């Protein structure tokens, strides 16, 4: 054997040659072409490099490395699924279990966000702030009350029509009570204020002043110390001192009451689903079951309990759980009489509007109305004689309040003149009937499902579509088009038209619609 030459048969594939000759031959090259007695046409170092490359990158062109990689590729294992193979341009998709896991996480995040929003809404919508007491609700002293408007008299014209050539009153506080046709009266005030460019004190973020907490000036949208307003009319729990500081000294205070038994019936049907202690009632006629033994179910400290006992007393800022024999009851009633220039009655709404028109020195058009936020007639019978008596006894504080102002109301009617009252009521009803023919498609209120324009859709109680609304006629003359639309617009939509920030109310509506109440 020549020095520097190797017998190809003596070298096993994959091993370096041994000995001094092998060491000296590491730099030698295998013949490029296959010849007699030779194992291949590549150098030894080239074959090693090719073998290593095959182990890293996959099957080699030939030899042991190809067989080794092919054997590995044939073994089943997770690597076949974990890494995409690049046989071409095709890359494997995300495995199905991993895809489902991501979808579940996304759904969980969405539901979690909705649930968190729901909890925040309930907190802001229903939980009163810390200042629930009368003393803590007062604005710090030093805030000067509003000054009278230039040229405004300091006293209110009596409701007897004796002041000829009176000036229209524009500074008004309407204490909006629940379930007393107050939404209809609210529409009248909205229209008057919008017509004359008056300044409203509106809530911030919602359609009430953080009810059932006591009213505070800080709850007014864009309030600044010393700010003065013409009209305050949204739902609140009345606080006289706080309200008085927002209007001129000669502002007119009005409110409206209703027969307490009828009010209780309406409130029970409207708010019952959000008063948890009513959930224990099992019979089909829950109202009758409750009135059979109200003390068994009623919890004075329960959530939203104020809706189901002496609601008028509560709205006016007094303790609805007072002992009926307490002298405070009569004191509170007399205080209401001193503070309010006119107390309207829902059962005599037209007569009340005639007195209001005379008191405020308004025009007939200013007090035209359509009945808003009215409940569809219940399927079952109304309160019977015995249930009516029980409902009145259960709301005894409201009953005493109502009896007092029912008597004072008719004294005002006597002072106004019964014949004159009859004439003006007839005139008002004819004007309302004329507007009904001009404005309302079909001439009557319809169920919520039949309302065609969402802008005319009234707010509905939880779990029901019991509040009626209207369809506006499509062809109305230019003279009446604006008035018709304003007279038919529900409270929430009218507030938005007036620029009120209602983000809490809108969020609550979105969640209610999402849950398909």
Buried (B, 14 or more C-beta within 10 A) or exposed (E): EEEEEBEBEEBEEEEEBEEEBBEEBEEBEBEEEEEEEBBBEBBBBEBBEBBEEBEEEBBBEEBBBBEBBEEEEEEEEEEEEEEEEEEEEEEEEEEEEEEEEEEEEEEEEEEEEBEEBBEEBEEBBEEEBEBEEEEEBBBEEEBEEBEBEEEBEEEBBEBEBEEEEBEEBBBBBBBBBBBBBBBBBBBBBBBBBBEEEBEBBBBBBBBBBBBBBBBBBBBBEEBEEEBBBBBBBBBBBBBBEBBBBBBBEBBBBBBBBBBBBBBBBBBBBBBBBBBEBBEEBEEEEBBBBBBEEBEEBBEEEBEBBBBBBBBBBBBBBBBBBBEEEEEEBEEBBEBBEEBBBBBBBBBBBBBBBBBBBBBBBBEEEBBBBBBBBBBBEEEEEEBEEEBBEBBBBBBBBBBBBBEBBBEEBBEBBEEBEEEEBEEBBEEBEEBBEEBBEBBBBEEEBBEBEEBBBEBBBBBBBEEBBBBBBBBBBEEBEEEBBEBBBBBBBBBBBBBBBEEBBBEBBBBBBBBBEEEEB
